[in-house]
Amino acid sequence: MPIIVNVDVMLAKRKMSSGELAEKVGITPANLSILKTNKAKAIRFSTLEKLCEVLNCKPGDILDYVK
């Protein structure tokens, strides 16, 4: 899939654990893992908004397009 989710990169930059992010965003660690491993078929805008809020970033920092 040409859309890449860079949540792990943002976690490293923010020195935050996956569990902490999942808790603050309000999603399960399993669903966060699906995002991190690029296995997600979709993401809700509300989830993307909360990820950006918690990680203090923009959607383009999390999502990337690669041909």
Backbone as CSV, one residue per row, in Angstrom:
resi,resn,N_x,N_y,N_z,CA_x,CA_y,CA_z,C_x,C_y,C_z
1,MET,0.858,-1.177,0.000,0.000,0.000,0.000,0.905,1.242,0.000
2,PRO,0.584,2.215,-0.829,1.452,3.398,-0.939,1.331,4.408,0.206
3,ILE,0.358,4.247,1.103,0.250,5.144,2.257,1.012,4.516,3.422
4,ILE,1.978,5.245,3.944,2.803,4.766,5.049,2.445,5.540,6.314
5,VAL,2.264,4.827,7.418,1.953,5.446,8.704,3.234,5.489,9.537
6,ASN,3.670,6.688,9.873,4.928,6.885,10.586,4.728,7.171,12.078
7,VAL,3.813,6.460,12.703,3.555,6.675,14.126,4.790,6.332,14.949
8,ASP,5.498,5.266,14.565,6.677,4.862,15.322,7.769,5.930,15.290
9,VAL,7.902,6.628,14.164,8.879,7.709,14.052,8.520,8.845,15.003
10,MET,7.238,9.204,15.029,6.793,10.282,15.905,6.921,9.882,17.377
11,LEU,6.662,8.620,17.682,6.835,8.147,19.065,8.286,8.297,19.502
12,ALA,9.209,7.933,18.635,10.631,8.051,18.965,11.024,9.510,19.163
13,LYS,10.526,10.389,18.289,10.842,11.817,18.409,10.303,12.405,19.702
14,ARG,9.150,11.916,20.145,8.516,12.440,21.356,8.909,11.659,22.605
15,LYS,9.726,10.620,22.424,10.165,9.760,23.534,8.971,9.258,24.349
16,MET,8.003,8.694,23.629,6.764,8.223,24.237,6.596,6.740,23.909
17,SER,6.025,5.992,24.815,5.789,4.572,24.567,4.477,4.382,23.810
18,SER,4.364,3.237,23.170,3.129,2.918,22.448,1.947,2.843,23.400
19,GLY,2.163,2.256,24.554,1.087,2.139,25.540,0.596,3.487,26.014
20,GLU,1.529,4.397,26.243,1.166,5.740,26.682,0.364,6.463,25.591
21,LEU,0.809,6.332,24.344,0.090,6.969,23.239,-1.305,6.390,23.094
22,ALA,-1.425,5.078,23.134,-2.730,4.429,23.006,-3.688,4.926,24.085
23,GLU,-3.194,5.025,25.306,-4.029,5.487,26.417,-4.480,6.930,26.207
24,LYS,-3.551,7.808,25.814,-3.882,9.224,25.632,-4.811,9.455,24.446
25,VAL,-4.686,8.623,23.407,-5.526,8.771,22.217,-6.887,8.115,22.432
26,GLY,-6.910,7.079,23.257,-8.174,6.387,23.522,-8.421,5.235,22.561
27,ILE,-7.335,4.587,22.110,-7.466,3.401,21.277,-6.728,2.256,21.968
28,THR,-7.032,1.048,21.537,-6.376,-0.101,22.151,-4.944,-0.216,21.643
29,PRO,-4.067,-0.796,22.455,-2.703,-1.034,21.974,-2.672,-1.896,20.708
30,ALA,-3.624,-2.817,20.584,-3.697,-3.669,19.385,-3.992,-2.834,18.141
31,ASN,-4.930,-1.889,18.246,-5.249,-1.034,17.104,-4.092,-0.101,16.769
32,LEU,-3.380,0.372,17.773,-2.200,1.204,17.522,-1.131,0.379,16.809
33,SER,-0.983,-0.871,17.200,-0.025,-1.757,16.552,-0.374,-1.966,15.081
34,ILE,-1.644,-2.096,14.776,-2.097,-2.242,13.381,-1.709,-1.005,12.584
35,LEU,-1.863,0.167,13.179,-1.445,1.405,12.507,0.064,1.421,12.297
36,LYS,0.810,1.103,13.337,2.274,1.164,13.279,2.860,0.210,12.255
37,THR,2.217,-0.927,12.038,2.740,-1.929,11.108,2.165,-1.775,9.702
38,ASN,1.464,-0.680,9.458,0.885,-0.373,8.141,-0.096,-1.433,7.658
39,LYS,-0.803,-2.065,8.598,-1.799,-3.060,8.238,-3.216,-2.491,8.267
40,ALA,-3.355,-1.233,8.658,-4.676,-0.609,8.743,-5.213,-0.330,7.341
41,LYS,-6.481,-0.574,7.153,-7.139,-0.287,5.880,-7.723,1.125,5.870
42,ALA,-7.941,1.694,7.063,-8.536,3.023,7.177,-8.198,3.598,8.545
43,ILE,-8.367,4.902,8.670,-8.209,5.568,9.958,-9.278,6.646,10.048
44,ARG,-9.917,6.734,11.173,-10.939,7.767,11.371,-10.260,9.118,11.539
45,PHE,-10.888,10.140,11.000,-10.343,11.484,11.161,-10.256,11.868,12.627
46,SER,-11.190,11.401,13.438,-11.150,11.726,14.865,-9.922,11.092,15.526
47,THR,-9.555,9.892,15.090,-8.356,9.235,15.622,-7.109,9.961,15.144
48,LEU,-7.078,10.323,13.874,-5.939,11.059,13.325,-5.782,12.404,14.029
49,GLU,-6.900,13.065,14.285,-6.873,14.351,14.990,-6.297,14.186,16.394
50,LYS,-6.719,13.148,17.099,-6.238,12.919,18.463,-4.755,12.546,18.458
51,LEU,-4.323,11.734,17.476,-2.906,11.404,17.353,-2.080,12.678,17.170
52,CYS,-2.545,13.559,16.292,-1.834,14.818,16.047,-1.809,15.691,17.297
53,GLU,-2.909,15.713,18.017,-2.988,16.506,19.245,-1.981,15.995,20.284
54,VAL,-1.978,14.690,20.510,-1.109,14.099,21.529,0.362,14.189,21.128
55,LEU,0.647,13.962,19.837,2.029,13.982,19.367,2.502,15.374,18.956
56,ASN,1.598,16.347,19.037,1.912,17.730,18.676,2.527,17.798,17.274
57,CYS,1.758,17.304,16.294,2.243,17.274,14.924,1.081,17.499,13.957
58,LYS,1.374,17.428,12.681,0.370,17.560,11.625,0.151,16.199,10.984
59,PRO,-0.996,15.996,10.311,-1.243,14.704,9.659,-0.119,14.277,8.711
60,GLY,0.501,15.228,8.039,1.598,14.923,7.129,2.832,14.390,7.825
61,ASP,2.936,14.619,9.134,4.049,14.061,9.902,3.829,12.584,10.195
62,ILE,2.560,12.166,10.165,2.198,10.783,10.472,1.998,9.965,9.211
63,LEU,1.360,10.570,8.207,1.048,9.863,6.977,1.969,10.296,5.844
64,ASP,2.392,9.319,5.064,3.262,9.599,3.923,2.775,8.790,2.727
65,TYR,3.017,9.298,1.526,2.641,8.614,0.305,3.907,8.250,-0.456
66,VAL,4.050,6.954,-0.738,5.207,6.456,-1.486,4.715,5.623,-2.652
67,LYS,5.160,5.962,-3.858,4.727,5.197,-5.041,5.346,3.820,-5.057
